[in-house]
Amino acid sequence: MAEPSEFDRKDKTVTLEVYSSEPLARMAAGRLDLEGIQSMVRSVGVGPGGWGVAANIPHALDTWESDAVLAREILELMPAEIDELLHSTEPPSSRFPVVILAVLAIVAVAIVIQGADAIFGRIFQ
C-alpha cells in the first residue's frame, strides 16, 4: 500500500503533452517512471467508452508541477512557455477563399438568370 506522504502533495498536476494514442503516452510515462518521476496517463475528450477502442484516441501525460521541468527535459519536450505561445497564436485569417466563393456564387446566379431569361423569353414571345 502507498505511504500517506505520497498523497500529501500540495502542488498541482500539469499536462506535459497530448499524444495521439494511448501506447505513445504510456511509453513516455514509462520513460518518466524509469527516472523516478510520477506521471499519469488519461484519455482526452470522450474517453474510452465514447468511441470504442481507447488505444486510438488522444491521451494526455500529466505529472506534478514541481517535476514538470525535469520531465520535459527527459522527454525532450519544449518548455511550457514556448509550447503555450506556439499553440495560442492563431495564424492570420485569410479572406481570399471567401471572396473567391462569393464571386463564383454571383457568376453562377448570373448564368442561371441569363439562361432562364433566354428560355422564358422564347416561350412568351
N, C-alpha and C positions, 0 to 999 in steps of 0.2 A: 504494500500500500504506500501511497505517496506521503512524504513528510508534510506536516502542516505548513512549514515555512515556504514550500513551493506555491501554496495558494495565497500567501500573504503579500503578493507583489502589488505595488501601488501604481506602477506605470501602465500605460495603455498598450494595446496591440496596434500595430500598423501593418498595412499591406505593402509587401515588398514588390510583388509582381503578380500580374494576372496571366496565367498560362492558358494555351488553347485547349489543353486536355488534362485530365487527372494524372496520367502517368508522368507527364513532364513536370507537373507541380510536385508529385511525390519524389521524383529524382532530385529536384532542388532541395526538398525538405530533408532527404537523406544526406545530402552534402552538408547541410547545416547541422544535422544530428551528429555527424562524424566529428565536427568541430566543437560540439558541446553546446550548441545554440538551440533552444527550444523553438519549435515552429508549429504551425497548424495549417492544414490544407482544408479549404472549404469551397463548396461549389458556389458559383456566381450566377445570379439570375433565378430561374425557376427551380433549380435543384434536380436531384436525381429522379424524383417521381414525375417531373413535369414532361420530359421528353423521352423517357425510356431509359436507355443506357446512360449511365453517369460518366463514363470514361471520355465521351466526346463532347462534353460541354465545358465551358471555361471554368477554371479553378484558380482561386487566389491563394497565395502563400503569405501568411501572416506571421509576425514574430513580435516580441516585446519591443517597445520603443527604445529602451536602453541598449538593446542588441542590434538595432536596425542598421547602424553604420557598419559594424563589423560584418553583419550578414550580407550587406550589399557588396562589400569588398570580396568576400568569399565567393559569392555568386557572380562577381564581375558585372554588377548592375550599375547603372548611372546613379549618382546621388539623387536623393528625393527632390531637391530643389530644382535641379535641371530637368528631371523627368516631369515634374508638375508644370514647369514652364513650357516644355515641348507639347504637352497634352492640352494645356489651357489656351494656347494661342491658336486661333482659328485662321485658316487661310482666307484671304480677301475673297468675298463672293463675286463672281463674275456674272454680269447680266447678259453676256453675249449669247448663251443658249436661249434665254428667254426672249431676247429680241429676234433671234432667228425664227423661233417658233411663232411669234406674233406676226412677223412678215409673211411666213408661209401660210398661216391661217387666213390672213387678209387676201393673199393671192388666190387661195383655194375658194374662198367665198366669192371673189370677183369672177372667177372662171365659172362657178356654178350659176351665178346670176346672169352672166352673158349667155350661157347655154340655155337656161330657162327662157330668157328673153327671145333667143333665136327660135326656139321650139314654139313658144306660145305666140310669137309674132307671126309665124306662118299659119298657125291654126286660126287665129282671129282676124286674118286679113280679108 
